Amino acid sequence: MAILKRRDRLVVFRLSQDEYDGLRSACAERGAASISAFARSELMKSLQRDGLSKVSVQLSTLQSSIQRITQILEALAKESK
């Protein structure tokens, strides 16, 4: 049986009635146990996506740099022949 982490921190934010209704509907549609559980889950997913996006950008930058270095090395090899 999994041991649940104790949740002892509280985050509070205000919503308009329309926002609350939308949140409650999304919670019901996805079968979440509570609005709190749903909001926590969606927030954590969003944070993971943001983190993965940053890694993806860094990998793309690294790939571009490696391609440029490869081009330079190939050009230098041709010049030395």
Secondary structure, 3 states (H helix, E strand, C coil): CCCCCCCCCCCCCCCCHHHHHHHHHHHHHCCCCCHHHHHHHHHHHHHHHHHHHHHHHHHHHHHHHHHHHHHHHHHHHHHCC
